[in-house]
Amino acid sequence: MNFNINKNILAKLRIRWTLLFLAICLLIGVVLYFLSSSYFRNEEVQRAQNRASLYRSTLVGELERFQHLPYILAQDPFVINGAKGKDLAGLNRRLASFANRANLDAIYLMDKNGLTIAASNYSAEKTFLGQNYGFRPYFKRALKGQRGEFFGIGATTLKPGYFIAQGVRDENDNILGVIALKLDLSPLVKAWARGGEILFVANSDGVIVLSSNEEWRYRTLARIDKKRLEEIALEKQFANEKLLPLDWTKIGANEVALNGKKYIHASSSVSRLGWTLHFLADENRISERAWLTVIGIAIFASILLTLAVFLRSERIRTALNAAQADREQLRKANKKLALEIEERKAAERRLEKAQSELARNSKLAALGQLSASVTHELGQPISAMQNYLAAAEFDKNAKEREQSIKNLRSIVTRMINITKQLRFFAKPSDNNMQLIDIIQIWHGAYILTAPDIRTANIELIENLPKKPIMVKANKLRLEQVLVNLLRNSISAMQDSKKKILEINISADENYAIISVKDNGHGFGENSIEQLKEPFHTTRASGDGMGLGLAISAAIIKEHEGIFAAENIPEGGAIFTFKIPLYRE
Ligand code: ADP
């Protein structure tokens, strides 16, 4: 149940993180799109301006190519003669040849009234010959001695063209007529359209005169007032074209809307006729390039992400492999350990077996030792008793009998003593613990040993504490220990000349300390552990059973105390026992 809840929470968290990640990606995408849009917009504007300048130069080049031709023609004697009305047929042919060579639409000569008297297209169906162009502004200007320049739809052919005119003068500088040429700009415009570019040229009135898109030709960018419209009609500049306004709005410095569609816009003024060239670039290009950038970056980021994920999984895989290797090693180590444990257990079992065997053996040995000691200790008094009893049978007088009985009694007393000592091991401890001042142990032991000390002529030095030292102890048992130590010392000093026995009672942080120091023979090479062994004795048979220190050590152990012994270099030994201080 709990597991399921955790799983649900985890799934929800995962969905939440995924959504957050997607939202961040989307945000980055949007920001990237706008940044790259702005970048590409600038680039497009720059490009549009460059293209506009380029097209302007080609247009200007095209217009300027024939600027001097009418002037040169006006100097031509044939033309001057023609203007005078001489050899017009010859001039027709000459003009046709020129027009053909220069790839011009037409070259023609008008008299002072504007009537065409010679024309390169003299033989064409729609020849200019006989047509009057006196209404055309270029004619009027040329007649005034200026250069006439004009763009308009041909009055005869209805084909648009660029007209340049120059007055023809006689020797006296009088204007005889006007020589004019018509340049067809449609091949240029067709080349624009073929290039797939969107551009058009508007004249000073805002009428589109050249356009890569046919539909926009003769549309107007701005409203033309009535008076100007009438003038245009008079000059027949645009024949019967209605000059309807183009659906054109300028949105910003570099942006226009044309027929509801947005374009990047750049314009460049053409030096002739007050024309302006307009270059348009489809705005879709910007969004297309921006999208391409976003998609490119997204693909790149995905590749990076995939690579990162791949590298991470590789790392995890290596880590896993390493962990698996570690686990394998651990497993092996565990197996080895288990084997070792098994071996240890087996060894322990063997040890236990050996120990129990040893215990059994040592028990048997102890039993043997005990029985030997007991037999030995009791054997002597028993055989002495037998001797005294046998002697008593033969004792004649009462005095001798009394002596025998006295001897027998002392033997029995000794035997009782031996059995008393042995009883310590047979009886469980009575655990009669009481709170006492450790000094009382000394007082109790002193009462029991004072006669022996006096008899043996021993000097006693007592270093006793001023304050009580409280311990929780079994008084009789500790007295037994101290009596034991005192008796051992007395006996060790048997052969000493000056016998000194020193009792020290003190306390450290944790223990009450009692030590018994003598200047006897010391215990030589024996260690305290050996001395504590039951039945270990250096005394002559009958003097000791080697149980005193064993019993003492056991009693100190019962009190959780410490038992120690040291030989004194100058001779003698010091036996110390410590009992934990009583704490509330
Ligand atoms: P026992 O006195 O019956 O021999 P103990 O266990 O009391 O048994 O003593 C064991 C042995 O320790 C003694 O036989 C003796 O050799 C040695 N010993 C004990 N106290 C002293 C002492 N104060 N100085 C020298 N040796 C001692």
Residues whose N, C-alpha, C, O or C-beta is under 5 A from the ligand:
A	BS01	ADP	N488 S489 A492 G520 H521 G522 F523 L531 H536 T537 T538 R539 D543 G544 M545 G546 L547 G548 L549 A550 A573
